[in-house]
Amino acid sequence: MKNIIYYIWKNRLFPYTGLHTTSGEKLSVIDNGNNSDNSNVFHNAKIRIGDRTWVGNVVLHEKSSEWEREINNGKSQTGNIILHVIMENDCSTLRKHGEEIHQVCISYPKEFKSHIGKNCSCNMPCAQAVSQIETVKLHSILSRLLVERIEEKAKQIESIHERCDKRWEDALLKTLIKSFGFGIHTKLFEEFADTLNFQALGKHRDNSMQVEAMFFGQAGLLNELSIPYFYREFATKSNYFNELKKEYCFLEKKFNLRSMDYKAWESCGTQPHLRIARLAAIFHSNKFNMSNIAACNTIEELRETIATPLHGYWYNHTCFGGTETIGNSKMKERQTDVIIINAIAPILYVYGKHRKDYALCGKAEEYLHNLKCEENGIVRRWREQGIKVDCAADSQALLHLNKSYCSNNKCRQCQFAYVYIKSVLKCL
C-alpha cells in the first residue's frame, strides 16, 4: 500500500471530486514535488490550502498513526512539512513540535486494499480496467513492454557474445541450444552449451558421427549409467552407441574435453536425446549461421533453417536403446516458432544493433508480429480477462509484464497499474 500511495501522489491520480484536508479545507496541488530516492518524502512541493500557498515537503504514509509513532519516537528527521498524505485517517490531529500538520486522506473502495499489494500475476487486479483501454493505447503499452522484453533478452545475448570472445557464430549456437530448453529446462541446456568447444566441433563439422559423439559426450549421455536400466543392454549392444563412445574417447583426449554430469538430466526428469540429436544435425548441416539467418526474409525460410530433418539412428529412436518409433523427421512448426521467438529474433536484433543495420532490428520485431501468440497459463489468464492477444509480440509483452512487473509487485513503474488505479479513484 505504501507503494500505491507513492504512485498516486507521483502521478497525480487524485479523485475527480477534488482533494480536501481532514479538517475540510479545499486543497490544490500546484507542484507535487520531487523524489529521487524512492522514499516516502516528496521535496519542494507547492500546494494551496484555502487562500494560502505552501512550499515544502510532503510526507506519505498508509495510516496517519504511522508518522505519529515516528514523531513520538524521534525517528522522523524530515523538516518543513507542509502536508501529510494518507490513505487511512486513524488519528484526529497530527502535530510536530506543537504545530498542527495539514493532512489529506485519499480514500478508496474497500476492495482496493484487498487487491493491491498481493502477487498480481495470480490475482491480476488491474485486468478488468486494462480490458477497457482503447485499442490504440493498449497496443502502445504492449509495444513498450515488447521493446523492454527484447532489450532484456538482448543484454543476455550480449553477455553470451562477450563470453564467446565476440564470435557471432558461437553466440548464435549457444543461444539456439539454450532455447532448446523451451523455458522449463533453459538453465540445463545453457549449462550444456557452456561445455561445448565450438572450435573443436568446427574442425569435425563435416563428420556427422564425430559431431554427434561430441554433442552426446559433452552432455554426459555416453556414460552407460545415464541410460535407464531397462534400455541399457540394448544400447550397449548397439553398433551406433559403441561407435559414438569410441569417437568421443578419441575427441575427449584430443581436445581435453570436460563433460556434464549425466545426473543433471535425471534431476529434471527429462530425456534430452532427441533435442541434442537435432542440435547436432543443425550444426552438421552448416546452414545455420548468422549470414543465412540475416538473409532470411520470411518465417518459412527461418523454419526451414532450423527444422533440419533427422536421419539414421535418431529417425526412429528417442533415446539410446529405446524402442523404435514411427519416425522423428522435422521439428513441429510450433517448436520452431518458439525457437524463433526466444532465440532467432532476439539475436537478430542484437546483431543488427552491432552492425548498425536497423533493418535487421525491424525484421526481428516483424517476425514477432507475424508469428502466432504463445499458449501458456499467463497468456490464457490475460485473454480470459478480455485482453486480445493477436500475435507473439503481444504474448511476449504480457510475459514480460508478468515477470518484470506483476511478479515483483512493481506497480509504481507499470502503465497498467496507472490505468487501474485511475479507474478506481475515478468513481470517488
C-alpha positions as CSV (number, residue, x, y, z in Angstrom):
1,M,0.0,0.0,0.0
2,K,2.9,2.4,0.6
3,N,3.9,1.8,-3.0
4,I,0.4,2.7,-4.1
5,I,0.1,5.9,-2.1
6,Y,3.5,6.9,-3.6
7,Y,2.3,6.1,-7.1
8,I,-1.0,8.0,-6.6
9,W,0.9,11.1,-5.4
10,K,3.6,11.0,-8.0
11,N,1.2,10.6,-10.9
12,R,-1.4,12.9,-9.5
13,L,-4.1,10.2,-9.6
14,F,-6.4,12.2,-7.4
15,P,-10.2,11.6,-7.0
16,Y,-12.2,13.6,-9.5
17,T,-14.2,15.1,-6.7
18,G,-11.0,17.0,-5.7
19,L,-8.9,17.0,-2.6
20,H,-9.8,18.3,0.9
21,T,-7.8,18.2,4.1
22,T,-9.1,16.2,7.0
23,S,-10.3,19.5,8.5
24,G,-12.4,20.1,5.5
25,E,-10.4,22.8,3.6
26,K,-10.0,22.6,-0.1
27,L,-6.6,21.6,-1.3
28,S,-5.0,22.2,-4.8
29,V,-1.7,20.6,-5.8
30,I,0.4,23.1,-7.8
31,D,3.6,21.0,-7.8
32,N,3.7,17.6,-6.2
33,G,7.4,17.9,-5.6
34,N,10.4,15.7,-6.5
35,N,11.6,12.3,-5.2
36,S,14.9,10.9,-6.3
37,D,15.4,8.2,-3.7
38,N,12.1,6.4,-3.7
39,S,11.5,7.4,-0.1
40,N,8.1,8.5,1.3
41,V,9.1,12.2,1.1
42,F,8.5,14.5,-1.8
43,H,10.6,17.6,-1.6
44,N,9.9,21.2,-2.7
45,A,6.2,20.6,-3.3
46,K,3.9,23.5,-3.8
47,I,0.2,23.3,-2.6
48,R,-2.6,25.7,-1.9
49,I,-4.9,25.2,1.1
50,G,-7.8,27.7,1.3
51,D,-6.3,31.0,0.3
52,R,-2.7,30.3,1.4
53,T,0.1,28.8,-0.7
54,W,2.6,26.5,0.9
55,V,6.0,25.3,-0.3
56,G,7.9,22.5,1.4
57,N,8.0,18.7,1.9
58,V,5.1,16.2,1.6
59,V,5.3,13.0,3.6
60,L,3.3,9.9,2.6
61,H,2.1,7.1,4.8
62,E,-0.7,4.5,4.6
63,K,-2.1,5.5,8.0
64,S,-1.7,8.8,9.9
65,S,-0.7,6.9,13.1
66,E,2.4,5.6,11.4
67,W,4.0,9.0,11.2
68,E,2.7,9.9,14.6
69,R,4.7,7.0,16.0
70,E,7.8,8.1,14.1
71,I,7.4,11.6,15.6
72,N,6.9,10.4,19.1
73,N,9.9,8.0,18.8
74,G,12.1,10.8,17.4
75,K,12.6,8.8,14.1
76,S,11.2,11.5,11.8
77,Q,14.0,13.8,10.7
78,T,12.1,15.5,7.9
79,G,11.7,19.2,8.3
80,N,9.5,21.9,6.7
81,I,6.5,19.5,6.4
82,I,3.5,21.2,4.7
83,L,1.3,18.1,4.1
84,H,0.8,14.6,5.3
85,V,-0.8,12.3,2.6
86,I,-2.5,9.2,3.9
87,M,-5.0,6.5,2.7
88,E,-6.5,5.9,6.1
89,N,-7.0,8.5,8.9
90,D,-6.8,6.8,12.2
91,C,-5.9,9.7,14.4
92,S,-7.7,13.0,14.7
93,T,-4.9,15.6,14.8
94,L,-1.2,15.3,13.9
95,R,1.3,17.7,15.4
96,K,5.1,18.1,15.1
97,H,6.8,20.4,17.6
98,G,3.4,21.5,18.7
99,E,2.4,22.7,15.3
100,E,-0.5,21.0,13.5
101,I,0.3,19.3,10.2
102,H,-2.2,19.5,7.4
103,Q,-3.4,16.1,6.3
104,V,-5.2,14.8,3.2
105,C,-6.8,11.4,3.1
106,I,-7.1,9.8,-0.4
107,S,-9.9,7.4,0.2
108,Y,-10.5,4.2,-1.8
109,P,-13.1,1.4,-2.1
110,K,-12.8,-1.4,0.4
111,E,-11.9,-4.0,-2.3
112,F,-8.9,-1.8,-3.4
113,K,-6.8,-2.7,-0.4
114,S,-7.5,-6.4,-0.8
115,H,-6.4,-6.4,-4.4
116,I,-3.2,-4.2,-4.2
117,G,0.0,-5.5,-2.7
118,K,-0.6,-9.1,-3.5
119,N,1.1,-11.1,-6.3
120,C,-0.6,-9.6,-9.3
121,S,0.4,-12.5,-11.6
122,C,-2.2,-14.5,-9.7
123,N,-4.8,-12.0,-8.7
124,M,-4.4,-9.6,-11.7
125,P,-6.4,-6.8,-10.0
126,C,-5.8,-4.4,-12.9
127,A,-7.0,-6.8,-15.6
128,Q,-10.6,-5.6,-15.6
129,A,-9.6,-2.0,-16.0
130,V,-7.0,-2.9,-18.7
131,S,-9.5,-4.7,-20.8
132,Q,-11.4,-1.4,-21.1
133,I,-8.4,0.5,-22.5
134,E,-8.8,1.9,-26.0
135,T,-7.2,-0.4,-28.6
136,V,-4.6,2.2,-29.7
137,K,-3.5,2.9,-26.2
138,L,-3.3,-0.8,-25.3
139,H,-1.1,-1.6,-28.2
140,S,1.1,1.4,-27.3
141,I,1.6,0.0,-23.8
142,L,2.2,-3.5,-25.2
143,S,4.7,-2.2,-27.7
144,R,6.7,-0.6,-24.9
145,L,6.6,-3.8,-23.0
146,L,7.8,-5.7,-26.1
147,V,10.8,-3.4,-26.5
148,E,11.7,-4.0,-22.9
149,R,11.4,-7.7,-23.4
150,I,13.6,-7.6,-26.4
151,E,16.2,-5.4,-24.7
152,E,16.2,-7.7,-21.7
153,K,17.0,-10.7,-24.0
154,A,19.5,-8.5,-25.9
155,K,21.5,-8.0,-22.7
156,Q,21.6,-11.8,-22.1
157,I,22.8,-12.3,-25.7
158,E,25.4,-9.6,-25.5
159,S,26.7,-11.4,-22.4
160,I,26.9,-14.6,-24.3
161,H,28.6,-12.8,-27.2
162,E,31.3,-11.5,-24.8
163,R,31.9,-14.9,-23.3
164,C,32.3,-16.3,-26.8
165,D,35.1,-13.7,-27.4
166,K,32.8,-11.8,-29.7
167,R,32.3,-14.6,-32.2
168,W,28.8,-14.3,-33.6
169,E,28.6,-17.9,-34.8
170,D,29.4,-19.3,-31.3
171,A,26.9,-16.9,-29.7
172,L,24.2,-17.9,-32.2
173,L,24.7,-21.6,-31.4
174,K,24.8,-21.1,-27.7
175,T,21.6,-19.0,-27.9
176,L,20.0,-21.7,-30.0
177,I,21.0,-24.5,-27.6
178,K,19.7,-22.5,-24.7
179,S,16.3,-22.1,-26.4
180,F,16.0,-25.9,-26.8
181,G,15.2,-25.9,-23.1
182,F,11.8,-24.4,-24.1
183,G,11.6,-22.4,-20.8
184,I,11.4,-25.3,-18.4
185,H,14.9,-26.6,-18.9
186,T,16.6,-23.5,-20.2
187,K,19.3,-23.4,-17.5
188,L,20.2,-27.0,-18.1
189,F,20.6,-26.6,-21.8
190,E,22.6,-23.4,-21.1
191,E,24.9,-25.4,-18.9
192,F,25.3,-28.0,-21.7
193,A,26.1,-25.2,-24.2
194,D,28.9,-23.9,-22.0
195,T,30.6,-27.3,-22.1
196,L,30.9,-27.4,-25.9
197,N,34.1,-26.5,-27.6
198,F,32.9,-24.9,-30.8
199,Q,36.4,-24.6,-32.3
200,A,36.9,-28.4,-31.8
201,L,33.4,-29.0,-33.2
202,G,34.2,-26.8,-36.2
203,K,37.2,-29.0,-37.1
204,H,35.0,-32.1,-37.4
205,R,31.9,-30.4,-38.7
206,D,31.8,-32.5,-41.9
207,N,31.7,-35.8,-40.0
208,S,28.2,-36.3,-38.6
209,M,29.3,-39.2,-36.3
210,Q,32.0,-37.1,-34.7
211,V,29.7,-34.2,-34.3
212,E,27.1,-36.4,-32.6
213,A,29.8,-38.0,-30.5
214,M,30.9,-34.6,-29.2
215,F,27.4,-33.4,-28.5
216,F,26.2,-36.5,-26.7
217,G,29.6,-37.0,-24.9
218,Q,29.6,-33.4,-23.6
219,A,26.1,-33.9,-22.3
220,G,27.3,-36.9,-20.3
221,L,24.9,-39.2,-22.1
222,L,27.6,-41.6,-23.4
223,N,28.0,-42.8,-19.8
224,E,26.2,-46.1,-19.6
225,L,24.8,-45.2,-16.2
226,S,22.8,-42.4,-17.9
227,I,20.7,-45.0,-19.8
228,P,17.7,-46.4,-18.0
229,Y,18.4,-49.9,-16.9
230,F,15.6,-51.4,-19.0
231,Y,17.3,-49.9,-22.1
232,R,20.9,-50.3,-21.1
233,E,21.5,-53.8,-22.5
234,F,20.1,-52.9,-25.9
235,A,22.1,-49.6,-26.0
236,T,25.4,-51.2,-25.1
237,K,25.0,-53.8,-27.8
238,S,24.2,-51.2,-30.4
239,N,26.9,-50.5,-33.0
240,Y,25.8,-46.9,-33.1
241,F,26.3,-46.3,-29.4
242,N,29.6,-48.1,-29.3
243,E,30.9,-46.1,-32.3
244,L,29.9,-42.8,-30.6
245,K,31.7,-43.8,-27.4
246,K,34.8,-44.7,-29.4
247,E,34.8,-41.4,-31.3
248,Y,34.2,-39.4,-28.1
249,C,37.0,-41.1,-26.3
250,F,39.4,-40.0,-29.1
251,L,38.0,-36.5,-29.2
252,E,37.9,-36.1,-25.4
253,K,41.7,-36.8,-25.2
254,K,42.5,-34.7,-28.3
255,F,40.8,-31.6,-27.1
256,N,40.9,-32.2,-23.3
257,L,37.1,-32.0,-23.0
258,R,35.1,-31.9,-19.8
259,S,31.6,-33.2,-20.0
260,M,28.5,-32.5,-17.9
261,D,27.4,-34.9,-15.2
262,Y,24.6,-37.1,-16.6
263,K,22.8,-36.9,-13.3
264,A,21.8,-33.3,-14.1
265,W,19.4,-34.6,-16.7
266,E,18.0,-37.1,-14.3
267,S,17.2,-34.4,-11.7
268,C,14.9,-32.6,-14.1
269,G,13.2,-35.8,-15.3
270,T,13.8,-35.3,-19.0
271,Q,15.4,-37.3,-21.8
272,P,17.1,-34.8,-24.0
273,H,18.5,-37.2,-26.6
274,L,16.2,-36.2,-29.4
275,R,16.8,-32.5,-28.8
276,I,20.6,-33.0,-28.7
277,A,20.4,-35.1,-31.9
278,R,18.5,-32.2,-33.6
279,L,21.1,-29.7,-32.4
280,A,23.9,-31.9,-33.8
281,A,22.1,-32.2,-37.1
282,I,21.6,-28.4,-37.3
283,F,25.3,-27.9,-36.6
284,H,26.4,-30.5,-39.1
285,S,24.2,-29.1,-41.8
286,N,26.3,-25.9,-41.8
287,K,23.4,-23.8,-42.9
288,F,22.6,-22.4,-39.5
289,N,24.8,-19.3,-39.3
290,M,24.4,-15.6,-38.9
291,S,24.7,-14.9,-42.6
292,N,21.9,-17.3,-43.5
293,I,19.7,-16.1,-40.6
294,A,20.1,-12.5,-41.6
295,A,19.4,-13.3,-45.3
296,C,16.0,-14.9,-44.5
297,N,13.1,-12.7,-45.3
298,T,10.2,-14.9,-44.3
299,I,9.2,-17.0,-41.3
300,E,9.0,-20.1,-43.6
301,E,12.7,-19.6,-44.6
302,L,13.6,-19.4,-40.9
303,R,11.7,-22.6,-40.1
304,E,13.5,-24.4,-42.9
305,T,16.8,-23.3,-41.5
306,I,16.0,-24.6,-38.0
307,A,13.9,-27.7,-38.8
308,T,16.8,-29.9,-40.1
309,P,15.5,-33.4,-40.6
310,L,16.9,-36.4,-38.6
311,H,18.4,-39.4,-40.3
312,G,19.9,-42.7,-39.3
313,Y,19.5,-43.9,-35.7
314,W,17.6,-40.9,-34.5
315,Y,15.0,-41.1,-37.2
316,N,13.2,-43.8,-35.3
317,H,14.6,-43.7,-31.7
318,T,14.1,-41.1,-28.9
319,C,16.9,-42.4,-26.6
320,F,19.7,-44.9,-26.6
321,G,18.4,-48.4,-26.6
322,G,14.8,-47.3,-26.7
323,T,12.1,-49.0,-28.8
324,E,11.7,-47.8,-32.3
325,T,9.2,-45.1,-33.1
326,I,7.2,-44.3,-36.3
327,G,9.7,-41.6,-37.2
328,N,11.2,-38.4,-36.0
329,S,11.5,-36.2,-39.1
330,K,11.5,-32.4,-38.9
331,M,10.6,-30.5,-35.8
332,K,7.0,-29.5,-35.3
333,E,6.2,-26.0,-36.6
334,R,5.1,-24.9,-33.1
335,Q,8.5,-25.8,-31.7
336,T,10.4,-24.0,-34.4
337,D,8.3,-20.9,-33.8
338,V,9.2,-20.9,-30.1
339,I,12.8,-21.0,-31.1
340,I,12.4,-18.1,-33.5
341,I,10.6,-16.1,-30.7
342,N,13.1,-16.9,-28.0
343,A,16.4,-17.2,-29.9
344,I,16.4,-16.0,-33.5
345,A,14.5,-12.8,-33.2
346,P,16.5,-11.5,-30.2
347,I,19.9,-12.4,-31.6
348,L,19.0,-10.9,-35.0
349,Y,18.0,-7.7,-33.1
350,V,21.4,-7.6,-31.3
351,Y,23.3,-8.4,-34.5
352,G,21.5,-5.6,-36.3
353,K,22.4,-3.1,-33.5
354,H,26.0,-4.1,-33.5
355,R,26.2,-3.7,-37.3
356,K,24.1,-0.6,-37.2
357,D,21.8,-2.3,-39.6
358,Y,18.4,-1.3,-38.2
359,A,16.6,-3.0,-41.0
360,L,17.6,-6.3,-39.2
361,C,16.2,-5.0,-35.9
362,G,13.0,-4.1,-37.6
363,K,12.9,-7.6,-39.2
364,A,13.3,-9.2,-35.8
365,E,10.3,-7.3,-34.5
366,E,8.3,-8.1,-37.6
367,Y,8.8,-11.8,-37.1
368,L,7.2,-11.5,-33.6
369,H,4.2,-9.6,-35.1
370,N,3.7,-12.3,-37.8
371,L,4.0,-15.4,-35.6
372,K,1.1,-16.8,-33.6
373,C,1.0,-16.0,-29.9
374,E,2.4,-18.4,-27.4
375,E,0.0,-20.6,-25.4
376,N,0.6,-20.8,-21.7
377,G,-1.1,-20.1,-18.4
378,I,-0.1,-16.5,-18.2
379,V,-1.3,-15.6,-21.6
380,R,-4.6,-17.5,-21.1
381,R,-5.3,-15.6,-17.8
382,W,-5.0,-12.3,-19.6
383,R,-7.1,-13.4,-22.5
384,E,-9.8,-14.6,-20.1
385,Q,-9.8,-11.0,-18.7
386,G,-10.7,-9.6,-22.1
387,I,-7.2,-8.8,-23.5
388,K,-6.9,-9.6,-27.1
389,V,-3.6,-11.4,-27.8
390,D,-3.1,-11.4,-31.6
391,C,0.5,-12.5,-32.1
392,A,3.8,-13.5,-30.5
393,A,4.6,-9.8,-30.0
394,D,1.6,-9.5,-27.7
395,S,2.3,-12.7,-25.8
396,Q,5.9,-11.7,-25.3
397,A,4.8,-8.3,-23.9
398,L,2.4,-9.9,-21.5
399,L,5.1,-12.4,-20.3
400,H,7.4,-9.5,-19.7
401,L,4.6,-7.7,-17.8
402,N,4.1,-10.7,-15.6
403,K,7.8,-11.4,-15.0
404,S,9.2,-7.9,-14.5
405,Y,6.2,-6.1,-13.0
406,C,3.4,-8.3,-11.7
407,S,5.5,-11.0,-10.0
408,N,7.7,-8.3,-8.4
409,N,4.8,-6.0,-7.4
410,K,6.4,-3.2,-9.3
411,C,3.1,-1.3,-9.7
412,R,5.0,2.0,-9.4
413,Q,6.5,1.6,-12.8
414,C,3.6,-0.2,-14.6
415,Q,1.4,1.6,-17.0
416,F,-1.4,-1.0,-16.5
417,A,-1.4,-0.1,-12.7
418,Y,-1.8,3.5,-13.7
419,V,-4.9,2.7,-15.7
420,Y,-6.3,0.5,-12.9
421,I,-5.7,3.0,-10.1
422,K,-7.1,5.8,-12.1
423,S,-10.3,3.8,-12.9
424,V,-10.7,3.0,-9.1
425,L,-10.2,6.6,-8.0
426,K,-12.4,7.9,-10.8
427,C,-15.5,6.7,-9.0
428,L,-14.7,8.6,-5.8
